[in-house]
Amino acid sequence: MGSRDADIDFTFTDPITVRAALDALARVGWSMDVSLGGLSYMIDDADGMCEWYRSSPADANEVLARLDVPGNLPYSVAVDVYHPEAGTGGMLFFMPGRTEVSFVPTIDRRRIPAAPEFTDIAWYLNALVPAFVEVGLEGYEAKEIKH
C-alpha cells in the first residue's frame, strides 16, 4: 500500500511575508502550531540545507522576524500552523521570492468521511482561501497523489 501526499500551492500577486500570511490566517482561527510545546519552523540556506528549529511560543515575534528578514528572501522558509477549533494543521512552505506558498496538511489531516484514504482538500480550501484573498491571493492548485 502506498502513501498519499496532499498539498495546496498558492500564488500571490506580490511577495507575502510569513507575518502577513499568519496574521491573515489568525483572523479565521489559525495560529502557529504549539501542540508539542513550542513553535516549529524551518529556514533553508545557501547550501540547500533545510534546518528545522523549535522555539518557545513566547518567542513568536522573534521567530517571525527571523523568517521575514530580507536576507532570507532568496531561500525557502516554513512554519507549522494549526487550527485548534478544527483540530488539524500543517506546514506553510514559503518559496524563494515569497509569491508562492504551499500548504501541506500534516497535523491530524482531515479525511473525506466517505473516502477516508483521501484528504478533505475542500475543507482546507474553505479554511485558507478566504484569508489569503485578503492578502493578494492570485490563484491556487490543489492536489493529492498516491506514491
N, C-alpha and C positions, 0 to 999 in steps of 0.2 A: 504494500500500500504506500503510495507516495504522499508527500507533504503538499500543502497548499500555501501559496503566498498571495496576499491581497495588498493592494495599495491604491491610493488616490494621489495623482500628480496634479498639483495646482500651478497655474501660471498667472502671474501678476503683471499689470501694465508697467509698474515701476518696481524697483527693488524694495523689498519689505524687510524691516528689522525683526529680529526674534521678539523684541519687546512689543512692537506693534501687533504682531500676529497673536501673541499671548494676551495682550490687552483686549483684542477683539474677541478672542475665544472666551476670556473670563466673563464677558458680558452675557454669554449664553451657557455658563456653567462649567467651563473647563478651567483647569489650573495646572501648574507644573506638578508632576506626579511626586507625591511624598509617601507612597504606600509602603516603601521599605525603610522609612525613617529619614529620608534625605532626597535631595534633588539629584537627578541623573542627567548628565549632558555630555556631549562629545564635541571635540574640536579636531579637525583634520590639520595637517601641517604640510609644509613644502615637500616632505618626504613621502606624503601619502599615507602616513601612519595615523589612523583614526584612534584617538585615545579617549576612553570614557572616564569621566570624573564623577565623584559624588560630593555633595556639599550639603550643609545644613539648610533647612528651609529659611532660617533667619538670614541667610546669605543670598537670597533670591535676587536682590538688586545688583549685587556684585557679579553674580553669575550672568545675568542678562547683559550687564555692561561688558563683561569679558567676551560673550558670544558676539556682541554687536560692534566690538572695536573695529575701526576701519581696516586695520591690518589683517583681519580675518575674512574680509570680503572675497578674496580670491580662493578661499578654502570652504569646504563643507563644514557645517556645524549642525548639531541636532540636540533636541531636548525631549524628554519623555513628558507627556501630558496625560491628564486623567479627568474623567467626568464623574465625580463622586455620586451624583444622583443616579446616573445610569449604570455605574459600576463597571466602566470599561475605559480603555485608554490606548495609548500607543506612542509611537515616536514621530515627531515632526523633524524632517530632514531637510535642511536648507542648502540648496546647491550653490556653488560659487556664483557670485553676481546677485543672488537673492531674488531673482524674478521667478524661480521655480522652487517649489516646496512640495515634498512628498509626505503623506501621512501613511504610516504602516500600523494597522491595528494589531498590537502585540500583547496588550494587557487585558486579560479576560475578554477576548474577542467575542463580539455579538454574532450569533449564528442565526440563520433563517430557520425558524421552528419546523417548517415542513420539509426542509432540506438541510439538516444540521452540518453536513460536510462543507457547506458554503457559508461565507461571511455575509452578514446583512449589510452590504455596502450601501443600500438605500438609507439605512438608519444613519450611518456615518455621514453621508452626503447631506441629509437633513440637519445634522448636528454641526456641520462645519461650514457648508457653503454660505448660509446667511451671514455668518460672522465675517467671512472673508470677502463677501461682496462689499462690505463697508470699508475695506482697506485696499480696494483696487483689483479684486479678482477679475481676471480676463477669461479664464476657462479652466476646465479640469478634464482629466481622463482617469477613469476607474477601471481596475482590472483585478481578476483573480485567476491564478494559473496553478495547475497541478504539475508537480515535478515527479 
